[in-house]
Amino acid sequence: MAKVEDATRAALEREDAEVLQHYYYQMLLLRRFEERTSEMYVKAKIGGYCHLNLGEEATIVGLMAALTPDDYIFTNYREHGYILARGVPPGPVMAELFGKETGVSGGRGGSMHLFDEKAHFMGGYAIVGGQVPLAVGAAYALKYQSKPGVVVAQMGDATTNIGAFYESLNLAKLWNCPVLFFVVNNGYGMGTSVAAGSSEPDLYKKGASFRIHGERVDGTNVLEVRDTVRRLREKAEKDGERRSWM
Ligand SMILES: Cc1ncc(C[n+]2csc(CCOP(=O)(O)OP(=O)(O)O)c2C)c(N)n1
């Protein structure tokens, strides 16, 4: 334990203070935003379903810190924090939750369908796994059009048990698409634990039969998430090398 703390302290000391402050600001913004969202949901100001990112702040901020403006993000329905950490202001995001026209999706999407094309934030999808093949398709498009960047397919742990996940992995590797599968393991899919729902509980190993490299990272360590994503993002960009191959 002491060794882990020493390593974390050393990593923090190597970082620029302003960068750390920025990460802290973003994580706090996400936490406060979700606390208010929870309050407004209980007061029935927000209609429909509403999923929170409470406790996932370091995972989200670490991911977004590693991405470039060229990159695209597709997420599941638990996405408030992702769009905020991508730099979209909280006003239009909260307006969307309230179903207002000034919301990021014109008030027609709500909590599960946040969208901002300028920020390359391609939504919020309510069908478990729905975002995964879409992300692979977008990555294929980047490659086909020789455009820079990678695509992130964010999902929860239980999503790795869905058929569309495996179809997506297969085509992503077969066509060498510049895509990163980002699995947020919060331990449960609804009330079902990872151990009860997945024959392979080490989720990062699930890409192995598709020859897709996987790594596990501590989602509560913002720097570790950022550095791991940075490294794997570069690999995804390189592996998905743009070339005219059709
Ligand atoms: C195809 C499909 N099946 C079932 C559901 C109902 N459902 C909504 S969330 C969820 C659990 C997903 O868990 P996970 O992928 O771990 O994400 P988390 O909610 O934990 O972030 C289920 C089964 C759905 N939305 N879509």
The ligand as an ORCA input file, in Angstrom:
! r2SCAN-3c Opt
* xyz 1 1
  C     -30.246     -4.388    -25.442
  C     -30.624     -3.952    -24.072
  N     -30.903     -4.864    -23.115
  C     -31.243     -4.469    -21.866
  C     -31.302     -3.130    -21.554
  C     -31.663     -2.705    -20.123
  N     -30.444     -2.213    -19.467
  C     -30.222     -0.897    -19.309
  S     -28.783     -0.593    -18.537
  C     -28.407     -2.218    -18.409
  C     -27.128     -2.675    -17.739
  C     -25.890     -2.282    -18.458
  O     -24.784     -2.409    -17.597
  P     -23.327     -1.924    -17.967
  O     -23.057     -2.160    -19.415
  O     -22.395     -2.572    -17.000
  O     -23.346     -0.351    -17.763
  P     -23.602      0.521    -16.446
  O     -25.065      0.853    -16.437
  O     -23.151     -0.284    -15.258
  O     -22.771      1.757    -16.636
  C     -29.431     -3.002    -18.946
  C     -29.424     -4.470    -18.968
  C     -31.031     -2.204    -22.581
  N     -31.067     -0.890    -22.358
  N     -30.672     -2.630    -23.813
*
